[in-house]
Amino acid sequence: MKKTYIISQDYVNARLDRWIRKNIYNIPQSLIEKSLRNGKVKVNNKKKQSSYKLQSTDKITLENFNYTPIKKVKNFVYKATKKDQSGFNEIFIENNENFAVINKPSGISVQSGTKSQRNLLDILRATKEFEEALPFSVHRIDKETTGLLIVAKNRKFAQIFTSLFRMRKIHKVYLSIVIGEFQNLKGIFEDTLFYYEGKKKIEASAITNYKVIDSNKGYSLVRLNPVTGRKHQLRKQLLIHGHPVLGDSKYRISFNDKKIKNNLMLHAYQINFTINNTKYKFVANPPIIFNSTLAEKYLKNFLQ
């Protein structure tokens, strides 16, 4: 039996093997490779490798491709409450047909996980801003971190943003209230961070530029420009250099300030990037608790 498929816009530049798993059968990579070698799957009547990037004019032909699909595990979808939806109308900083930029509140994960089912992407699906689009995650910020987050509305722009992040063409600015005074008012953190993939220990270099905006004997307000994008990079590096983020319950030095113990003083303040020669710059003001903490710690407000 022979079937022909035309590539939708969402899969332009996607890998051929990924298209097969998403649209035909969720079969092992080894069977995909075998089918491509045997000519059971062709693109424009020609054999292609699994890594081939699909184009808008491509036609995929499947002949005698009769594998039994592997039953997919149903992904958990968080059902947004009315309270979730009502509060999210105010967080949109930019909303267009291709992407949205939001000011993420504290206490919500970008995606669902084993420890947290309530998540941003599922809530966005229930908003009027995404009623005709699906939210695609192109980067993440920690659950307790506040501030700017880009969410693509189609696969094409998800791929564009992923490429920009990989090439370090998206520039971010964070603000953080940290413990202690810095010896140097500006500089670069260059560290090797360690992560685990199962039992395998992974080393990754991390680079962050910093500049002290204000400080006193106990605390500092710092501007951070991460060059690399490692998991928990800023929190880990600040701890390594003796200035953990105020309110960080994981990467911290013991403190007894109960008011801010569960409020991480780390905010994604600004983000810049260019797409198709159009420059974008977005800014998100920190939450009330951040500004009130500045006043309590006698640090000047960065907006002044």
C-alpha positions, 0 to 999 in steps of 0.5 A: 500500500502506498501513501503520500503526505505533504509537509505542513508548515509546522514541520519545515526544517524538522528532521525526517525521523521526527516527522515519522514518529510524530505523524505516522508511527512511534517506532524505534529509531532502528526501524526508521533507519531500516525503512529508509535504507529499504526505500519504504520511506522516500522524500520526493521519490528519493531515499533520504537519511533520517537527519534530512531536514524537511522543506515546504515543497517535500512530499513523503511517500510510504510504501508497505510501511505497516509497522504496529505503532508503539502505544504512546504514554498519555501525557499528563495535562493540567486542567487550568482553574478559573483562578489560574485563567483570571490571573494570567490575563495581566502577565502578557507583555507581548502577544502576536501571531508567532510568539508571546512574552510573559512576566512569569509569576513565582511558584509555577513551573514552565512544564509539568514534572513529577513534583509539580503538575500545575504548569504554565504551558497548560494554563496558557492553553486555556487563555484567549491569547492561545485559543488558536495556537499551541504553546511551545517552550523554547527556554525555561526559568526556575519555578520560583524565579520571576520574569520574562519568558518567551513562548512560541505559538508555532513550530516554525518560531519554536525552531527559530528561538531554539536556534537563537538560544543555541547561537547565543543570539538572545541576550538576557538580563537578570536582577538579584538581591544576594547576600554579602558585599562584592569586592569588585563592582563588576566582573565575570563568573567563569565556572565549571558546573556539574550535573547528573544524567542518571549516574553519569556526571556531566561537566559544563562551563558556565559564564556570567557577567555581573555588575553591582548596582548597590550594596551595603554590609549585608546585601547587594543588588546585582545585574547579571548577564548570563552568556551560557544557559546552564540549569540553575546557572546563576543560583549555582555561580552566586553560591560558588562565589559566596553570594547566594540569592536571598530566599534560595532554599536550595543553593544557600548559606543558612539564614533566618530571615523568615519574611523572604525565606520562600521568596527567591530574589531572582528576576528575569528583567530584560531580554533582547533578540533580532528576527528577520532584521527586526529588533525586539526588546522586552522589560518586565518589572519585578514583583512587589516582594522584590521591591519591598525587599530592596527597601527593607535591605536599604538598597536603592531601587534600580528603576530610580 
